[in-house]
């Protein structure tokens, strides 16, 4: 048995790896299957065989930010912009209820139209429908985060994208790395189940920075991690760059599972976009969450953060049936609970 395999075995019990050890594992593709299998075993031990389905509603593609990798960045004038009415959001949430989903994920660009008052109203009505609620709506003040929490929001997803400060500033020319960190700390302080994550394969991203990302997730004690391969989007500054690979994204995810064994990790759409079996591979490499997109057909085609998103040409009904069938065929169980993090260390 190689030293790296022994290291992985030790990490399944200790949930500790140094930066140098993570780098060595990320660099060596000969132990990938062993790593994925170890992550799958840790996932089963700590969070079981249930897969939590969380209905994703992309309620606005209007964004004030200029993130270089994102297809809905404010400079992209070719995007057909939209924002949903509250009535439309609630109608989609009702559909999620009919599917049996226990969580709604409200995601949007950083759209200033949805003021604190508007969001509080939406949050309260979604909570009255009996859902756990995840927000993914960007950087806000401490006071805004507090009001959303007081209104009933349970989780908040704010991906760091990269912990390499210089790379972060290159990718986010009008944003502050320090403010991103502040937001994440505020969310933890306020008692949200706090989610973050990274893009794997960004131009100029190093193996060392990916290792630092993983250790940052552990230092933050994140409750959920969403990550996926970088996919170049048309009409962005990075449209001609090489994209990330599914393999490296799975390796980062698997190592995250080893170090944070009891958190929630989604099998992301970007993984399935690169490989039709990408989600299933993720579910066999440490993931335990799937977020079916229940956005209506017209809007879903306009939420173009990257091209060719998996499920784009399927109705919500079709995608729901397909996801459930694939999960059951892999011997996994569709969860019936809300899927909050249960610390099991």
DAJORA-V167629 format. One record per backbone hydrogen bond with DSSP energy under -0.5 kcal/mol. CO is the residue of the C=O (numbers start at 1). NH is the residue of the N-H. Records with the same first field share a line. If there is no record, write none. Layout:
CO: NH, NH
//
This chain:
2: 6
3: 7
4: 8
5: 9
6: 10
7: 11
8: 12
9: 13
10: 13, 14
11: 15
18: 22
19: 23
20: 24
21: 25
22: 26
23: 27
24: 28
25: 28
27: 29
28: 31
29: 32
31: 35
32: 36
33: 37
34: 38
35: 39
36: 40
37: 41
38: 42
39: 43
40: 44
41: 45
42: 46
43: 47, 48
44: 48
49: 333
51: 53, 335
52: 54, 290
53: 102, 103
55: 105
56: 58, 294, 295
57: 59, 107
59: 84
60: 109
65: 74
67: 70
68: 238
70: 73
73: 76
75: 77
76: 79
79: 81
82: 61
85: 89
86: 90
87: 91
88: 92
89: 93
90: 94
91: 95
92: 96
93: 97
94: 98
95: 99
96: 100, 101
97: 100
102: 132
103: 55
104: 106, 134
105: 57, 107
106: 136
107: 59, 60
109: 111
110: 64, 112
111: 114
113: 115
115: 119
116: 120
117: 121
118: 122
119: 123
120: 124
121: 125
122: 126
123: 127
124: 128
125: 129
126: 129, 131
127: 130
132: 104
133: 154, 155
134: 106
135: 157
136: 108
141: 145
142: 146
143: 147
144: 148
145: 149
146: 150
147: 151
148: 152, 153
149: 152
154: 193
155: 135
156: 158, 195
160: 162
161: 199
163: 165
164: 168
165: 169
166: 170
167: 171
168: 172
171: 68
172: 175
176: 180
177: 181
178: 182
179: 183
180: 184
181: 185
182: 186
183: 187
184: 188
185: 189
186: 190
187: 192
188: 191
192: 194
193: 156
194: 223, 224
195: 158
196: 226
197: 160, 161
198: 228
199: 201
200: 230
202: 205
206: 210
207: 211
208: 212
209: 213
210: 214
211: 215
212: 216
213: 217
214: 218
215: 219
216: 220
217: 221, 222
223: 264
224: 196
225: 227, 266
228: 200
230: 244
233: 236
236: 239
238: 241
245: 249
246: 250
247: 251
248: 252
249: 253
250: 254
251: 255
252: 256
253: 257
254: 258
255: 259
256: 260
260: 263
264: 225
265: 288, 289
266: 268
268: 271, 272
269: 273
270: 274
271: 275
275: 278
277: 281
278: 282
279: 283
280: 284
282: 285, 287
288: 52
289: 267
290: 54, 292
292: 56, 294
296: 300
297: 301
299: 302, 303
300: 303
302: 304
303: 305
305: 71
306: 309
309: 312
311: 314
315: 319
316: 320
317: 321
318: 322
319: 323
320: 324
321: 325
322: 326
323: 327
324: 328
325: 329
326: 330
327: 330, 332
328: 331
333: 51, 335
341: 343
//
